[in-house]
Amino acid sequence: DRPAPRHEHRKTDFGGTPAPQPTHVRADRLSSELQRALNMCPSADFRRSVVEKMQAGAKIVLDIRPRGRGWEVVADLTTVHVDKRGFTTKTTTRTEKLSFSWHT
């Protein structure tokens, strides 16, 4: 007898992608909550772009919401760059919006 698996893999209509549901996540690191939300998006390119930006120090506000007969995920990313030279400090804030839509 094999022991029961610790967690079942939920089957969905998206080939392993969890079924989407309205989600709002605000994070400054790649948390498990953010990873779960990202996994609802079927676009590997979108997920990869967000992860790369987060690893580069971006903060994120991620929204997944119904749109028409499908879903939309929007990531508002903010990166703060601090440049210190001698006695001066220059702070630059860069914002970027990534989005992806799909039909269910």
N, C-alpha and C positions, 0 to 999 in steps of 0.2 A: 504494500500500500504506500502510495506517495502522499505526503502531507498536502493539504489544501493550499492553493496559492494565497499569499498574504493579501494581494489586491487583484481584483478581477479587471481585465481589460474590457472596457465598455465598447460594445459594437455600435457603430453609428452608420448613417447613410453617407458619411464623408470619407470612407476608407480609412478609419482610424482617427479622424479629427473629431473631437467632442462636438456634439450638437451646439450651435451658437445660442446664447441667451444674452439679454441686455446686461452689459457689464461696464463699470467705471472703475479704473485703477489709477492711482496716483503713486508714483514710486521714484526713488532716487538710486535704486539698485535693482538688479534682476532678482526679484523675490519669487517665491513659489506661487504667490497669488498672480503676479504678472505673467509668469511662465504658463500658468493654467489658462489665463485669458488669451495669451498669444497662440496657444495650441488650438483655440477655436477657429483661428483663421486658416483657411486651406492653402494660402500662398506661402511657400517656403521662402521665396525671395523677400516678401514683406517681413516675415519673422526674422530672417537673417539680418536684414537692414536694421531693424529695431535693436536686436541683440548687439550688433557692432556699435551702434551709437551709444547704447547703455554702457558697454565696456570702455568706451572712450570718455565716460563721465557725464553723459547726458541725464537729465531728469525727464520723466515722462508723465503725461496724462493720456491714458488710453481709454477710448470709448468704443464699445461694440453695440450697435443699435440696428433695429429693423430698418430696412430701406426698400420701399416698394414690395416686390415679391421675394426679396432676398435680405442680405445683411451688408452692413458697412462697418469697417474698423478704421478708426482715425487715431493716429498717434501724434500728439503735440510734444515735440522734443525740445528741450532747452539745454544748451551747453554754455557754461560760464568759463571764460578763459582769463586768467590773471597774469599779467606781464609786469614783472618787477624789474625796474632798472634804476639803480642808485636809490635816490630818495623818492622816486615817483612810481606809482602803481597804476597801471591801466587795466581796467576791467571791461571785457567785451562779452556781451551776451548774444548768442546766436539762437534763433528759434527756427524750427523746421517742422513742417507738417507732412506726414506720410499717410496715405489712405489706400484702402483696397475694398472693393465691393464684389459680392458674389451672389448668385441665385441659389435658392434651396429647392 
